[in-house]
Amino acid sequence: MATLGELAKLIRSKNAGPFNLTFDIMFEEEETYRRVIGSGALTRETFGRIYNLPVEKILLVHHDAARAIKISIPRPCFSGDLDDADCYGGQQFGPLVELEIP
């Protein structure tokens, strides 16, 4: 078993406007990209558990040509709010790095 951090070439998060976050997970090899998708380990349900969100608020898209997975979610608070600990959303990917992929 490997972690997503070991398999992906890039895992990042960033703002998608002041009210949403987007996550990009990119792979160098087609085989690894297909392995992650086929494993069923990275789904809207998984993302919902990790980020404590209902699945209907999660948009997950596979970009086959780019060997990438893109996920968009609402921010827990809007960017720049007094409660916002990550104004640019660049540190929200952390929990994904250790996600186990069979």
C-alpha positions as CSV (number, residue, x, y, z in Angstrom):
1,M,0.0,0.0,0.0
2,A,1.2,3.5,-0.8
3,T,0.1,7.0,0.2
4,L,-1.2,9.5,-2.2
5,G,1.8,11.7,-1.4
6,E,4.1,8.9,-2.7
7,L,2.1,8.3,-5.9
8,A,1.3,11.9,-7.0
9,K,3.7,14.2,-8.7
10,L,1.9,17.2,-7.2
11,I,-0.8,17.7,-4.6
12,R,-1.9,21.3,-4.0
13,S,-4.7,23.4,-2.7
14,K,-5.6,27.0,-3.5
15,N,-8.3,29.6,-3.5
16,A,-10.9,29.3,-6.2
17,G,-12.3,32.7,-5.4
18,P,-13.0,33.9,-1.8
19,F,-15.6,31.3,-1.0
20,N,-14.1,28.1,-2.5
21,L,-11.0,26.0,-2.4
22,T,-9.7,23.8,-5.2
23,F,-7.4,20.8,-4.9
24,D,-5.2,19.5,-7.8
25,I,-3.7,16.1,-7.7
26,M,-1.5,15.3,-10.7
27,F,0.4,12.2,-11.7
28,E,3.4,11.6,-13.9
29,E,2.4,8.2,-15.2
30,E,-0.9,7.1,-16.7
31,E,-0.7,3.8,-14.8
32,T,-0.4,5.6,-11.4
33,Y,-3.3,7.9,-12.2
34,R,-5.5,4.9,-13.2
35,R,-4.4,3.1,-10.0
36,V,-5.6,5.9,-7.8
37,I,-8.9,6.3,-9.6
38,G,-9.5,2.6,-9.7
39,S,-8.7,2.1,-6.1
40,G,-11.9,3.9,-4.9
41,A,-9.8,5.5,-2.2
42,L,-10.3,9.1,-3.4
43,T,-14.0,9.8,-3.8
44,R,-16.4,12.5,-2.8
45,E,-17.3,10.4,0.2
46,T,-13.7,10.2,1.3
47,F,-13.2,13.9,0.8
48,G,-16.3,14.6,2.8
49,R,-15.0,12.5,5.7
50,I,-11.6,14.2,5.6
51,Y,-12.9,17.8,5.3
52,N,-16.1,17.3,7.3
53,L,-18.4,18.2,4.4
54,P,-21.6,16.6,2.9
55,V,-20.9,15.0,-0.5
56,E,-23.3,17.3,-2.3
57,K,-21.0,20.2,-1.6
58,I,-18.0,18.4,-3.3
59,L,-17.2,18.6,-6.9
60,L,-14.7,16.0,-8.1
61,V,-13.5,15.8,-11.7
62,H,-11.1,13.4,-13.4
63,H,-9.0,15.1,-16.2
64,D,-7.7,12.1,-18.1
65,A,-5.7,14.1,-20.7
66,A,-3.8,15.9,-17.8
67,R,-3.6,12.8,-15.6
68,A,-5.2,15.0,-12.8
69,I,-8.0,14.9,-10.3
70,K,-9.5,18.3,-9.4
71,I,-11.8,18.7,-6.3
72,S,-13.6,21.9,-5.3
73,I,-15.2,22.6,-2.0
74,P,-16.6,25.6,-0.1
75,R,-14.1,27.3,2.2
76,P,-14.8,26.8,5.9
77,C,-14.8,30.6,6.1
78,F,-14.3,33.1,3.4
79,S,-10.8,34.2,2.4
80,G,-9.5,37.0,4.6
81,D,-12.2,36.5,7.3
82,L,-10.9,37.0,10.9
83,D,-11.3,33.2,11.5
84,D,-9.3,32.4,8.3
85,A,-6.0,30.7,9.2
86,D,-5.0,30.2,5.5
87,C,-5.8,33.2,3.4
88,Y,-4.6,31.7,0.1
89,G,-5.8,28.1,0.8
90,G,-2.4,26.8,0.1
91,Q,-2.1,24.6,3.1
92,Q,-5.4,22.7,3.0
93,F,-4.0,19.7,1.0
94,G,-2.1,18.3,4.0
95,P,-4.5,15.5,5.0
96,L,-4.5,14.1,1.5
97,V,-0.7,13.4,1.5
98,E,-1.1,10.5,3.9
99,L,-4.3,9.0,2.3
100,E,-3.6,5.3,1.8
101,I,-4.1,4.0,-1.8
102,P,-4.4,0.2,-2.1
